[in-house]
Amino acid sequence: MRKLAVIAIAASLVMGCACHHKAKPATQVAQTSPGMTEDGNPVIVRVVNRHSNVTISASDRGPLYSVKTDEGKLLVANATLEELKRDHADVYRQIAPAIATGEATADSAQR
């Protein structure tokens, strides 16, 4: 009888804890649709992290980089990679490892 009471109490505690568990809020996910920038340039990619949102868009001058804080404050608008490297080195260091350089060939894929 005593064993049964202990099991019943343990089961109710477990059920009570399970009912009060709340899901963590969803994290922000980068947009998957290409879209357009406010200047009308097509978006190549958006890189979203904890502190900033980097939008890389295509233009006649080549890729342009725009950066906003996670609160939406514009830090950089339509900068080239060289301008970003010169004027906003901290942002450049965050995205530089993800920038593809050169051309991929069948030979390089086999190495």
N, C-alpha and C positions, 0 to 999 in steps of 0.2 A: 504494500500500500504506500509506504514511504517512498519507494523507488518510483512508483507511478507518479506521485506528486512532484518529485524532483524533475522527472522527464517532462511533465506538463508545464512546469514553470520555465524550464530551459527552452522548450519549444515556443512558448509565448514571448520570451525575451528575444529570441532570434526573429520571430515574425514581427515583433514591434520594431526592432532595429531595421529590418528590411523595408518596412513601410515608410520609415522616415528618411531613407536614403534619397537624396536629390541628385539628379543628373548634373554634371558639370556643364556650364554654358558652352555652346559650340564656338570653336575658334574661327577667326576670320579666314576665308578662303579666297584666293585670287580668282578674278573673273576668268571664265573660260571663253567667252565670246570675244572676238577680236575688237569690236567697237571702234570708236573714233575718239580722238582727243578733242578738247575744246577748240583747238585750232584747225580741226578738220583732217588731221593726219591719222592714218590707220594705226591702231595699236598693234605692236608686235607681241609684247608680253608685259604683264604686270607682276612685279615681285613684291610680295607682302611679307613683312616681318613684324616683330614686336614694336619697333619704334618708327618705322617709315614705310611708305608705299612708293615704289619706283615704277614709273611707266616708261617703257621704251617704245617709241613710235617711229614710223618710217616717214622720211621727208626727202625733198630734193637735195638737201645737204647731207643726207645719210641718216643713220639712227640718231634720234634726239632723246635725251633723258630728262624726265621731270620727276621731282621728288616732293612728296608731302609727308608731314608728320602723321602719326596715327590719329591725332586730333583734327587733321585736315588742313593744317597751316602749310602753305606753299613755301618750300625752301629753294627749289630750283625749277626753272621753267625752260624747256626746250634747249638744253645745253648739249653740246657735242661731247663726246667721250673725253677729248683733250681739255675742254672747259671744265668738265666735271672733275677730272683728275687735278687740275690746277686750282680750282676755286673751292672744291668740296671734297677734299682727299678722304675724309672719313666715309662718305657715301661711296666713293669710288672703290675704296678697299673692301667694302661689303659686297659689291657686285662684280668686281674684277675677276674673281675665280670662276664665275659662271659665264664669262664672255668667251665665245668661241673665236678662235683665230685660225687663219689659214684655211685650206680646203681639204676636205676629206677625200681620200682616194681609195680604190679597192686595195691597193698595196698597203696603205697604212692600217686598214682594218684587219689585215691578216697578220700583222706583226705582233 
